[in-house]
């Protein structure tokens, strides 16, 4: 049995977003908070953990509090001290079993993934938020690592800026060993002012019913947000 649809959103903060000059930066944060308040699970990328770049605001925490989402988790990927704290973030209205962070392999450090598990220990829903490198060689290594993390699970959601098109990801990388279902090929989100490429993805297991998917026309960065309404098996979400 499945419950009602749960709304997943991926959104990127910068460039041209929440790293803008101070007055516009706060306005943009509040615009993002207004949007994400309509979703159950939100993946954030290109956020700042509280440095000069963000006016010393932990943007993941700010967005959680401003949108009324009770749980947040920040992964610091590039620590440039007071200059910048490049981070991924997870916001969730539901209580995860556990959340772990992972450094993705690559010649240049700074790419990471957050893995959250929901539901039961025996058969959890596994949510992976990640930001892949531009290099195809690095992507192969990074997706090989992700494939190992999800290999034993039936219900999987992968979200993030993958810097590649779904067809290549699912046929030319270690993800070809999965049966993940992508957004439609027409779901172009980059660049936000004239979307022509589908580099941002929500990929889900066929065990999860997709009720709706879309690119959200809400430009706050150089990528548009992407969203999916997924029906999860009953009992897999526990609200705070």
C-alpha positions as CSV (number, residue, x, y, z in Angstrom):
1,X,0.0,0.0,0.0
2,X,1.1,3.6,-0.6
3,X,0.3,6.8,1.2
4,X,-0.4,10.2,-0.2
5,X,2.2,11.9,-2.4
6,X,5.3,13.4,-0.8
7,X,6.9,16.4,-2.4
8,X,10.6,16.4,-3.1
9,X,12.5,19.5,-4.3
10,X,16.0,20.1,-5.5
11,X,17.3,23.7,-5.5
12,X,20.6,25.3,-6.1
13,X,21.6,28.5,-4.2
14,X,24.5,29.9,-6.3
15,X,25.9,31.4,-8.4
16,X,23.6,34.4,-9.0
17,X,21.5,33.3,-6.0
18,X,22.2,33.5,-2.3
19,X,25.8,34.6,-2.7
20,X,24.7,37.9,-4.2
21,X,25.3,41.3,-2.4
22,X,23.9,41.4,1.1
23,X,20.5,43.1,0.6
24,X,19.6,41.0,-2.4
25,X,21.0,37.9,-0.7
26,X,18.5,38.0,2.2
27,X,15.7,38.8,-0.2
28,X,16.7,35.7,-2.3
29,X,16.9,33.5,0.8
30,X,13.3,34.6,1.8
31,X,12.1,33.9,-1.8
32,X,13.6,30.4,-1.6
33,X,12.0,29.9,1.9
34,X,8.7,30.9,0.5
35,X,9.0,28.2,-2.2
36,X,10.4,25.3,-0.2
37,X,7.7,25.7,2.5
38,X,5.4,23.9,0.0
39,X,7.6,20.7,0.0
40,X,8.3,17.8,2.3
41,X,11.9,17.0,1.5
42,X,14.3,19.6,0.0
43,X,17.9,19.1,-1.3
44,X,20.0,22.2,-1.3
45,X,23.3,22.8,-3.1
46,X,25.8,25.7,-3.3
47,X,24.8,26.9,0.1
48,X,27.1,28.6,2.6
49,X,27.5,27.4,6.2
50,X,28.2,30.8,7.6
51,X,31.0,32.9,6.3
52,X,31.8,36.3,4.7
53,X,30.2,35.0,1.5
54,X,26.8,34.7,3.2
55,X,27.1,37.5,5.7
56,X,27.9,34.9,8.4
57,X,24.5,33.2,8.0
58,X,24.2,29.4,7.9
59,X,21.9,29.4,4.9
60,X,20.7,25.8,5.4
61,X,19.6,26.6,9.0
62,X,18.1,29.9,7.9
63,X,16.0,28.3,5.1
64,X,14.8,25.6,7.5
65,X,13.7,28.1,10.1
66,X,12.2,30.5,7.6
67,X,10.2,27.8,5.8
68,X,9.0,26.1,8.9
69,X,10.7,22.8,8.1
70,X,11.7,21.1,11.4
71,X,14.8,19.1,10.4
72,X,18.0,20.3,8.6
73,X,21.4,18.9,8.0
74,X,24.4,20.7,6.5
75,X,27.4,19.0,4.8
76,X,30.5,21.2,4.5
77,X,32.4,20.2,1.4
78,X,34.8,23.1,0.8
79,X,36.0,24.9,3.9
80,X,37.6,28.2,3.0
81,X,37.5,29.5,6.5
82,X,35.8,32.9,6.9
83,X,35.8,33.4,3.1
84,X,33.4,30.6,2.2
85,X,31.8,27.4,3.6
86,X,30.5,25.6,0.5
87,X,27.8,23.1,1.5
88,X,25.0,20.8,0.6
89,X,21.9,20.7,2.7
90,X,18.9,18.5,3.5
91,X,15.6,19.8,4.9
92,X,12.9,17.4,5.9
93,X,9.5,17.4,7.5
94,X,9.9,13.7,8.3
95,X,12.2,12.0,10.8
96,X,15.0,10.0,9.2
97,X,16.4,6.8,10.6
98,X,19.8,8.2,10.2
99,X,21.8,10.7,8.0
100,X,25.4,10.2,6.9
101,X,27.7,12.4,4.8
102,X,30.1,11.1,2.2
103,X,33.1,12.7,0.4
104,X,32.9,11.8,-3.3
105,X,36.1,10.7,-5.0
106,X,37.8,13.0,-7.5
107,X,41.1,14.7,-8.3
108,X,39.8,18.0,-6.9
109,X,38.2,17.6,-3.4
110,X,35.0,19.3,-2.5
111,X,32.2,17.2,-3.9
112,X,29.9,15.4,-1.5
113,X,26.8,13.5,-0.9
114,X,24.2,13.2,2.0
115,X,22.5,9.9,2.4
116,X,19.3,9.8,4.6
117,X,17.3,6.7,5.4
118,X,13.6,6.7,6.2
119,X,11.1,4.0,7.3
120,X,12.3,0.6,8.6
121,X,15.8,-0.7,9.2
122,X,14.9,-3.9,7.2
123,X,13.6,-2.1,4.0
124,X,14.3,1.7,4.2
125,X,13.7,4.4,1.7
126,X,17.2,5.7,0.8
127,X,17.5,9.4,-0.2
128,X,20.9,10.5,-1.8
129,X,21.6,14.2,-2.3
130,X,24.7,14.8,-4.4
131,X,26.7,17.3,-6.5
132,X,28.8,15.6,-9.1
133,X,32.0,16.9,-10.8
134,X,32.1,18.3,-14.3
135,X,34.7,15.7,-15.4
136,X,33.3,12.5,-16.9
137,X,36.1,10.5,-15.4
138,X,35.4,11.8,-12.0
139,X,31.6,11.2,-12.5
140,X,32.4,7.5,-13.2
141,X,34.2,7.2,-9.9
142,X,31.6,9.1,-8.0
143,X,28.7,7.2,-9.4
144,X,30.5,3.9,-8.8
145,X,30.8,4.9,-5.1
146,X,27.1,5.9,-5.0
147,X,26.1,2.7,-6.7
148,X,27.8,0.7,-3.9
149,X,25.9,2.7,-1.3
150,X,22.5,2.0,-2.8
151,X,23.1,-1.6,-4.1
152,X,21.2,-3.3,-1.3
153,X,18.1,-1.1,-1.2
154,X,14.8,-1.4,-3.1
155,X,13.5,2.1,-2.6
156,X,15.9,4.8,-3.7
157,X,15.7,8.5,-4.6
158,X,18.8,10.3,-6.1
159,X,18.7,14.1,-6.3
160,X,21.2,16.6,-7.4
161,X,23.2,18.5,-9.9
162,X,24.8,15.6,-11.8
163,X,26.4,17.7,-14.6
164,X,25.2,15.2,-17.2
165,X,22.1,14.1,-19.0
166,X,20.0,11.3,-17.7
167,X,20.4,9.1,-20.8
168,X,24.2,9.1,-20.4
169,X,24.0,8.7,-16.6
170,X,21.7,5.6,-16.9
171,X,23.5,4.0,-19.9
172,X,27.2,5.0,-19.7
173,X,27.9,5.1,-16.0
174,X,27.7,2.7,-13.0
175,X,24.0,3.7,-12.7
176,X,23.3,1.5,-15.7
177,X,23.3,-1.3,-13.2
178,X,20.2,0.2,-11.6
179,X,16.6,0.5,-12.8
180,X,16.2,4.1,-11.7
181,X,13.5,6.2,-13.4
182,X,14.4,9.7,-14.5
183,X,12.5,12.9,-15.0
184,X,11.2,13.4,-18.6
185,X,14.0,14.2,-21.1
186,X,12.3,17.6,-21.7
187,X,12.9,18.6,-18.1
188,X,15.5,21.3,-18.9
189,X,16.6,23.4,-15.9
190,X,19.9,25.0,-17.1
191,X,20.5,27.8,-17.6
192,X,17.6,29.3,-15.7
193,X,17.2,32.2,-18.1
194,X,16.9,29.9,-21.2
195,X,16.7,26.3,-20.1
196,X,18.2,24.1,-22.7
197,X,20.0,21.3,-20.7
198,X,18.8,18.7,-18.3
199,X,21.7,18.4,-15.9
200,X,19.8,18.3,-12.6
201,X,17.9,15.2,-11.7
202,X,15.6,13.3,-9.4
203,X,16.0,9.6,-10.2
204,X,13.7,7.1,-8.4
205,X,13.3,3.3,-8.0
206,X,10.4,1.8,-10.0
207,X,9.0,0.7,-6.6
208,X,8.0,4.3,-6.0
209,X,5.0,5.8,-7.8
210,X,5.7,9.1,-9.5
211,X,2.6,11.2,-9.4
212,X,4.0,14.4,-10.8
213,X,7.4,15.8,-11.9
214,X,8.4,19.2,-13.1
215,X,10.9,22.0,-13.5
216,X,9.8,24.8,-11.3
217,X,9.7,28.2,-13.0
218,X,11.2,30.0,-10.0
219,X,14.6,31.5,-11.0
220,X,16.8,32.1,-7.9
221,X,20.1,30.8,-9.4
222,X,21.6,29.8,-12.7
223,X,19.7,26.5,-12.4
224,X,15.9,26.2,-12.1
225,X,14.6,24.0,-9.2
226,X,13.2,20.6,-10.0
227,X,10.4,18.8,-8.1
228,X,8.7,15.4,-7.9
229,X,5.6,14.2,-6.1
230,X,6.2,10.6,-5.1
231,X,3.9,8.1,-3.4
232,X,5.8,6.3,-0.7
233,X,4.8,3.0,1.0
234,X,2.7,3.5,4.1
235,X,4.7,3.9,7.3
236,X,7.8,5.2,5.7
237,X,7.5,8.7,7.0
238,X,7.3,9.8,10.6
239,X,6.6,13.4,11.2
240,X,8.3,15.4,13.9
